[in-house]
Amino acid sequence: MSTPGPADFRLPGRRPAVPGARARIAELARFGSVGAVAYVVDLGLFNLLRFGPGELLHAKPLTAKILSVSVATLVAWLGNRYWAFAGSRTSSRGRELAGFVVVNVGGLVIGVGCLAFSHYLLGLTSPLADNISANAVGLGLGTAFRYFFYRRLVFTGIPAAGDAEPEPDPDPEPEPDTARV
């Protein structure tokens, strides 16, 4: 006689936890970590260009933002390709890079659009207002946009055999009782 397994004690109507959900949460954590590093690069460079020694781009907040996002994009490309979405890389690095750039331009437009709206239309020109509009609101909206399109357009390769956990059978067939006499 066999010992009952965990599946034998499931509550009616309750589905087992999906291992794919754990993989998605881990992917989101890696994406968030890469994003956090890129955010520090973006935020630091933006403020250095606008308000740092020499105030190189003090009167040009949009140019400063475009430059800081461009450098942060290179950091994000490396982190996402080789860590966050490593299991979903495609064999065509050029196509993947082109898609990555297009998606990041979309994210850049969102961030710069928020900064332009706040700075030029609302007249909120203080360093705090510029940082909130560009590096909080714009970055938050841009991050959601990037994650969605990275998964749909950029990192679309099939994970290698050992990279993903197999999906469980939601209703496994009971094993036949071979102990009958």
Buried (B, 14 or more C-beta within 10 A) or exposed (E): EEEEEEEEEEEEEEEEEEEEEEBEEEBEEBBBEBBEBBBEBBBBBBBBBBBBEEEBBEEEBBBBBBBBBBBBBEBBBEBBBEEBBBBBBBEEEEEBEEBBBEBBEBBBBBBBBBBBBBBEEEEBEEEEBBBBBBBEBBBEBBBEBBBEBBBEBBBBBEBEEEEBEEEBEEEEEEEEEEEEE
